Amino acid sequence: MSTVVLIGTQWGDEGKGKVTDFLAEKADVIVRYQGGNNAGHTVVVDDKVYKLHLIPSGILYRDKTCIIGSGVVIDPAVLIKELETLESNGISAANLKISQQAHVIFPYHQLQDQAEEASKGKNKIGTTSRGIGPAYMDKSARIGIRMIDLIDPDELAVLLERNVEIKNRMLTRVYDSEGVDYKTVLETYKGYADTLRKYVADVPVIVNDAIKQGKSILFEGAQGTLLDIDYGTYPFVTSSNPTAGAACIGAGIGPTKIDRVLGVVKAYTTRVGEGPFPTELNDEVGVFMRDKGGEYGTTTGRPRRCGWFDGVIARYAVRINGLDYLAITKLDVLSGLDKVRICTGYRYRGDVLTDFPASLKVLGECVPVYEEMPGWQEDITTAGKLEDLPINARKYLERISEVAGAPIALIGVGSKRTQTILTAEL
């Protein structure tokens, strides 16, 4: 492995945390390049469950440099809590680096997020109300406060006073909501700055130097392709770009520095929040997937909507991200089903679509076209190589690869680090 971008190919929750953790063993540097604490990665090591929201999963290895890039928006309170949780479990974060250019989430962002979502009524998009969207809005509006500003008390005081005045006016007059107290926020965030100052660094220099030195680097995205603000199911998307191209921006490197892109694909499909979901199952099979797969949000605890594997989405993700390989997760969840299905296209007003439509109106009318295959009953959680899997499971994987248009490099057969089958060298 040299420089590899790891992305989600569906609506997030594909199991990227486990794959990152697995690949991080051979990496020197792990970079989280976008998103905020609206995303979560669950990693199981020696039966211990770690839930990470901002810090790269590679932090669980002692000798890795872990980086939070400029494309991430940071809630300092959440980050500090993660650091404390890691420390209480004997895990050092001494090798953590935070980009100077990463933007900071403030209490007024959270209030704005909640007020705006409430104002949309039935048209809500299902945000986590953690202030991520408003923080990215401020970044684009050029009034955001970055980590480099947070650790400068004088600069923080000036910028925060300006923003509190703007935000309080909007919150109280437009949304009839409460505002925030400038002095209270300032003192609280000065405290956060004292804790985080030692981690703030010039990330593009660190990453580019590591590449020059021939080190292995893993770029870790949050959410998934269908939540990308440009290429996802807009407006039911996140406020950043989880797709592979954003790794360069979030880490501060050029596109010529990327060697491979690996897309994480759940063996079925899940989604959290609002928006169309063609293969969604509102029956006992959907409940089976949710219960057996533990399909509840790492960050919110919300139950995930479950459905059959969607090959149209997979093909789309392969194209948009330039995927070299797929990493299939949670194959073990499907054990016990008599039949499994793969969506190969969408039926829309008499036509069959094989490419993912940009229009949500069209997507909402699409009916999946399925191929049905025999399932398998065997417990596959102890499989150590491809040949250990039941023949029907192998045929299912082969068909997924054919429909998506990319080879499979990794197969997850359980939540633990060791329950992974590697089928290609990364």
N, C-alpha and C positions, 0 to 999 in steps of 0.2 A: 504494500500500500504506500502511495506517495502523497498526492493531493486528491482527496475524494470528497465530493459533495454528497451528503445524505439528505434526501428529501422525502416528504410524504406524498403519496400519489392519489389519495382520496380526499375525504373531508377532515383530515387529521385523525389522531387517535389510532394510528396504524401500528403502533408499537416501536416507534423510532428510538425511544429511550433505551430499550433492550438492545437494539441493533447497534446504537452508538456505543453503549457499554461494551458490547462484544468486540467491536472493531477498535475501540480505544486501547485495547491491550497492546496492539501493534502500532499505535499512533504515538507521536511525540507531543503533538499539539492538537487540542480539540477546540474549535471555534463555534460558538452559538452566534449566528449572524443576523437574526431578525426576531420579531415578536416581543411579547411581554409576558407577564405572569398570568395571562389568560390561557396560556398553554401549560401543559404539565407532562413530565416524563416519569413513568414508574419503572424502577429497576429493582430486581430481586437478586440479592447476593447472599449466599449461604443462609437462605430462608429469611433474611432480613429485607424488608421492603423500604425503599427510599423513594420519596416523591419530590422531584425537583421541578422548579418552575422557571428559574432564570439561570442557574449555574449549569454548565454543560455536564452531561452524565459522566464524562471522563474523570470528574473530580474524585470518583470512588477509587481511582488508581493513584497511588502516592507520588509517582514519578512523572506525572503528565502536567504540561502547562495548559491550563484551561482559560479560555478567553470569552468575554462577553463583548461582542462587536458593536459597532456604531449603529447598526440597524435595529438594535434592541432598545426598547423603552423600559426604564428601570423604576420599579417602586422600591425605594431604599428600605422601607420597613420590611417588605417581603424578602428582599435579598439578605438583610441582616438576620432575619429569622432563620433562613436557610443555612446561613453560615453557623449560627448557634446550634442548629440541629445537627449539622455535620460534626461540629466540634464535640458535642455531647456524645456522639457515637465513635469518637476517636479518629475522625477523618480530618486531616489538615487541609486548609484552603490556602496555604502559603503560596501556591503556584497559580492562584487566580489573578487574572489581569482584566481590567475593565476599561473599555475605550473612553478616551477623553471626550469623544464626540457623541457618545450615547446620550439620549435624552432622558429626562427625569419626569416621573409621574408625581403629581402633587394632589392634595385633597380636593382641590377645585376641579381637577380632571374627573375624579370619581363622582362628584356631585353632578357635574355636567353630563356625564355618561348616563347616570340614573335618571336625570330629569329629561334628557332627550329621548331615551328609550320609552319612558312613561308617556311622553307626549305623543308618541306614534300610535298608541292604542293597538288596534288589530294589525297594524302594519309594522309592528316591532320586528327587529331582526334577530333578537335573542342574544344580545351581548352579555358578557360576564359582569358588566357594570364595574369593572376594575380600573377604568380610566384610560385604557389603552388607546381607543379610538381618538378621544380628545387630545391625548398627548401627541399622537401622530398628526392631528390637525394643527396643533400649535407648531410642530416642527415644520410643516409645509407653509404655515402662515408666517414663519420666521419670528415667532415670539417664544419659542421653546427655550427651556433652560437645560443645559447639558451638564454632564458630570464635571467637566472642567470649570464650569461656573459654580456648581454646587460646592466644590472644595475651595473656592475663593470667597471668603465671608463678605467682603465688600461688594463684589460683583453679584453675589447671591442676593444681598439685601436690596440692591437697586433693581435688579430684574424681577424679583419676587414682588416688590411693592407695585411695580407697574402692572404685573399680571393679576395680582389680587384685585386691584382697582377695576381692571377690565372684566375679570370673571365675576366679581361680586355684582357688578352692574347688570351683567347678562343673567346671572342666576336669579337675582331678586326681581328684576323688571320683566324679563321674558318668561321665565319658568316659575315665578312665584315660589322660589326655593330659598333655602338659607344660604348664606355666603360663608366665607372662612375668615378667621381672624389673622391678620397679617403677622403680628408679633408672635402669636402662638406657633404658627407654621414656621416662621423664620427660626425660632429657637429650636424647634423639633428637628428641622432639617440641618441646622448647624451641628446638632448632635450626630445625625446620620453621617454627615460629612467627616466628622472626626473619626468615625469607625471605618469608613470606606476609603479615605484618602490614600492609604498605603497601597491600595489595589489599582488605582487609576494610572493608566499608562498610555503610551503612544502605540496603539495596537498595529497600525499598518507597518510600522518599522519592525515590530516583533515578528509579525507573520511573514513579511517579505524576507527578513534575515533568515528565518527558519527554513524557508524555501531554498534560499541560496545555499544553505548549509546541507541541503539534501534530506532534511527531516521529513517524516511522514506527518501529514496534517489532515485532520478530519473536520469538515465543515458541517455543522449540525443545524438543520432548519427546524422551526416549530410549525405547528398546524399542517396543512396539506395543500396540494395543488388546487383543489376545488374551493379553497378559502382564500386564494390569491386575489388581491384587490383588483388586478387587471384581468386575470384569466380564470377566476373562480365564478361561482354562481352569484354574481353581483345582483343585488346589494347584500345578499346573505353571505358575507365574506368577512375576513379580518381586515385590518387597516394597513397591512404591510404585504410584502411579496415573499411568500414561503417557497416560491419556485427557485430553481437552481441558479438562474442568472443573478439573483439577489445576493448570493454568497460573495461575489466579487465586491459588491458595494458595501455590504455589511462588514467585510473583513479588511477592505482597503487594498485589494490586489487586482491585477489585470486578468481578463478572461483566459489569456494564454497560459496562466499558471495552473489551471485546473486539468487534471489528468483523466478522471473518471467521475461519472454521476451514477449513484445508486438510489433507486426508488423503493421505498418501503410500501408493501402492499399487504393489507390484511386478506386472509383467505376468503373472507366475505366482505361485506361493506357496512360501515356504520356512519352515523351522522349525529351531531348534537346541534340543537337550535332549529330555527325555522328554515323553510325553503323546500323546493321539490326534491324528491328522492325516488327515482323510478323503480328501483328494485326493493323498496321497503316492504317488509313483511309484518303485517298486523295480525299474526296468527300464532299458533303454538310453536312453529319453527323459529319465528323471530324472538319469542320469549326464551326458547331453548338457547339460542345464540347469546342473548343478553345475560342470562343467568350463568351459563357455563363459561362464557368469556369474561365475566365480571365487567360488563360494558356499562360502566358508570364513570363520569368525568373525573379525572385526577384532580382538576382544579375546583370544579363546582359540585361534583357528586351527582350531577344530573344524569338520569338514565339515557343511554344512547339509543337512537333508532337503528334497527338492524335489518339487513337484507342480504340477498344473494350477491355474489361477486359480479361486479359490473365491468365488463370488458370494454365498453365504449369509453368509460372514464379512464381505464388503464391505458388504452391506446392514446388517448388525449394527453395523459401525463407523460407517456414515453416521448411524444412529439414535442410538447412544450418544454420539457426539461432536458431533452437529448439524452435520455437514459441509456446507459450501457448495460445495466443489469437490474433485475428485480430482487428484492429480499421479501420473501413471503413469511408473514407472521401468523400465529394462532391457527395453524393448520389442525392442531389437536382438538380445537373446539368443535370441528365438524365430525369428529369420530362419534359414531352412534346413530348417524342419519342414514336411512335406507337409500335416499336419493339426494344428490347435490345438483345445483343448477348454476349455469354460467350465462350471463346476459351477453349476447353477441351483437345486438343492435336494438334500435328503438322503432316501434311501429308508430308512425305519425300520419294520421289522415290518409291511410291507404298506402303510404310509402314506408320503406324501411331505411332508417338513418343509421349509418355506421360511424359517422363523425359527431362529436359532441356539439349540440347547438348552443349558441351564445344567448339566445332568447329564452328567458325563464318562462315566458308564455308558452313557447313551443315545448320546452322541457316538461312543463306541468301537464301537457297532454300526451306525453310519450308513454307508450306501453312497452315494457321490455320483451324482447324476443329471446327465448331461452333455449339452451341446449341442456338436456337432462342426462346425467351420468349416474351410474351406480355408486352408492356411498360405501363406507367401510365401518365395521364395528370394532376393530382392534384399537387398543390403547397404544398410541404412538409416542407417548411422552418419554420413552426410554430409547427411541431410535437414535443411533449415533451416526448413521450414514444413509444415503439415499436408498440403498438396497434393503435397508431394514423396514422401510415403509411398505404398507400393503399395496398390491398392484393397482387397486382402484385409486388410492391416494396419489400414486405416481402418475397415473393417467390424468387425474384431475390437474396436477401441477403442469404436466406437459401441455394440456389444452389451455390453461391460463397463459402460459408462455407464448403459445401460438397466437392466441387472440390478442394479447397485449402487444406482441411484436418485439419482445426482448427476452434474452435468456435469464434464467434464475441462478443467482449466485449464493443464496443463503435461504435456509428454511427454518423457521421457528416452530418447535413442537412442544413448547411449554414456556412458562414465564421466567425460569431460571437462566442464568448466564450459560450454564452447561447444556441446556436443552436447545442446542443449535446445530444444524447440519450445514456445513460449508461445501458448496458444489463447484466453486470457481475461486481462483486466487485473486484477492483484492489488494 
